[in-house]
């Protein structure tokens, strides 16, 4: 393997050329300086991989948050649709019950236009409508909880992405700082 070719981009980054790194290695007896250059190259590679991995993890966390948000939004819509369907069933039952009551009252010779029979029909209708409203309210409450969960999932995904960017920056600066320190130690023979 040709180490000077591998070290050329790294040497440019740290202010030395591949020739200078190779010449310094030969002048210093080979092994120590070449090991320092290889160590710097490996350190730079490790730092780069760590930075890229951290950024990719953040992007993936954001995608997971968005996916979870979509699921919660779909659940919210399903809750609303289910509540509307069930409210429709309650209204249908109310119509059947009112029809049955009306027929029974008429069969018994009661006047269905005034008095107690009208009050009974009104109570039945009012109670059924309260059931409808309670079911719709329950569906809307559940839908709101799912929409809130969707917002939370998105916020968590974005926060994890931002944290990964900060972590990647920290890793990059720490890695470059260590490499600079190692370069100084090699330069002064420490």
C-alpha positions in Angstrom: 0.0 0.0 0.0 1.2 3.5 -0.8 1.1 5.5 2.4 2.2 8.8 0.8 -0.8 8.7 -1.5 -3.1 8.1 1.5 -1.4 10.9 3.5 -1.4 13.6 0.8 -5.0 14.8 1.5 -4.4 14.7 5.2 -1.1 16.5 4.9 -2.8 19.2 2.9 -5.4 19.5 5.7 -2.7 19.9 8.4 -0.3 22.1 6.3 2.1 19.4 5.1 2.4 17.7 1.8 2.7 14.0 1.1 6.3 14.5 0.2 7.0 16.3 3.4 5.3 13.6 5.4 7.2 10.9 3.6 10.5 12.8 3.8 10.0 13.4 7.5 9.3 9.7 8.0 12.5 8.8 6.2 14.6 11.3 8.0 13.3 10.3 11.4 14.2 6.7 10.8 10.9 5.7 9.2 8.8 3.9 11.7 8.0 6.6 14.2 7.0 9.3 11.8 5.1 6.9 9.5 3.3 5.6 12.5 2.4 9.2 13.5 1.1 9.9 9.9 -0.8 6.7 9.9 -2.2 7.4 13.3 -3.3 10.9 12.2 -4.9 9.4 9.1 -6.7 6.7 11.1 -7.8 9.3 13.7 -9.1 11.6 10.9 -10.9 8.6 9.3 -12.5 7.6 12.6 -13.6 11.1 13.4 -15.1 11.5 9.9 -17.0 8.2 10.3 -18.2 9.2 13.7 -19.5 12.5 12.4 -21.2 10.9 9.4 -22.7 8.2 11.6 -24.1 10.8 14.0 -25.6 12.9 11.3 -27.2 9.8 9.7 -28.6 8.7 13.1 -30.2 12.2 13.5 -31.7 12.1 10.0 -33.1 8.6 10.7 -34.6 9.8 14.1 -36.3 12.6 12.3 -37.8 10.2 9.7 -39.0 7.9 12.5 -40.6 10.9 14.3 -42.4 11.9 11.0 -43.5 8.3 10.5 -44.9 8.0 14.0 -46.6 11.4 13.5 -48.3 10.1 10.3 -49.6 7.1 12.2 -51.0 9.3 15.0 -52.7 11.5 12.4 -54.2 8.5 10.8 -55.4 7.3 14.2 -57.0 10.7 14.8 -58.9 10.6 11.5 -60.0 7.0 12.3 -61.3 8.0 15.7 -63.3 10.8 14.2 -64.8 8.6 11.5 -65.6 5.9 14.0 -67.4 8.4 16.3 -69.4 9.7 13.4 -70.4 6.2 12.3 -71.4 5.3 15.9 -73.3 8.5 16.3 -75.2 7.6 13.1 -76.1 4.2 14.6 -77.4 5.9 17.7 -79.6 8.2 15.6 -80.9 5.2 13.6 -81.7 3.4 16.9 -83.5 6.6 18.1 -85.7 6.6 15.0 -86.6 3.0 15.5 -87.4 3.5 19.2 -89.4 6.7 18.5 -91.3 4.8 15.8 -92.1 1.9 18.1 -93.2 4.3 20.9 -95.4 6.3 18.5 -97.0 3.1 17.2 -97.6 1.8 20.7 -99.2 5.0 21.8 -101.4 5.2 18.8 -102.4 1.5 19.2 -103.5 2.3 22.8 -105.7 5.2 21.6 -103.4 7.9 23.0 -103.2 11.3 21.3 -99.7 11.6 19.9 -100.0 15.3 19.4 -100.2 16.5 23.0 -99.7 15.6 26.6 -97.7 12.8 28.1 -97.1 10.8 24.9 -95.3 13.9 23.4 -93.3 14.3 26.5 -92.2 10.7 26.4 -91.2 11.0 22.7 -89.3 14.2 23.5 -87.4 12.6 26.4 -86.5 9.7 24.2 -85.3 12.0 21.4 -83.3 14.2 23.9 -81.6 11.3 25.6 -80.6 9.8 22.2 -79.2 13.1 21.0 -77.2 13.4 24.3 -75.7 9.9 23.5 -74.8 11.1 20.0 -73.1 14.2 21.3 -71.2 12.2 24.0 -70.0 9.8 21.3 -68.9 12.6 19.0 -67.1 14.4 21.9 -65.3 11.1 22.8 -64.2 10.7 19.2 -63.0 14.3 19.0 -61.1 14.0 22.4 -59.4 10.8 21.2 -58.5 12.5 17.9 -57.1 15.5 19.7 -54.9 13.2 21.8 -53.6 11.5 18.6 -52.9 14.9 17.0 -51.0 16.0 20.1 -49.0 12.8 19.9 -48.2 13.5 16.2 -46.9 16.9 17.1 -44.8 15.4 19.9 -43.3 12.8 17.6 -42.3 15.4 15.1 -40.8 17.6 17.8 -38.8 14.6 19.3 -37.5 13.7 15.8 -36.3 17.2 15.1 -34.8 17.5 18.5 -32.8 14.3 18.0 -31.7 15.5 14.6 -30.5 18.8 16.1 -28.7 16.9 18.9 -27.0 14.7 16.4 -25.7 17.8 14.5 -24.4 19.2 17.7 -22.9 15.9 18.6 -21.3 15.5 15.2 -19.8 19.0 15.5 -18.4 18.2 18.9 -16.9 14.9 17.7 -15.3 16.7 14.7 -13.8 19.5 16.9 -12.6 17.0 19.5 -11.1 14.7 16.9 -9.3 17.6 15.1 -8.1 18.9 18.4 -6.6 15.6 19.3 -5.0 15.3 15.9 -3.5 18.7 16.2 -2.1 17.8 19.7 -0.6 14.6 18.3 0.9 16.5 15.5 2.5 19.0 17.9 3.8 16.1 20.0 5.4 14.4 17.0 6.9 17.7 15.8 8.6 18.4 19.2 9.3 14.8 19.9 7.2 14.7 23.1 
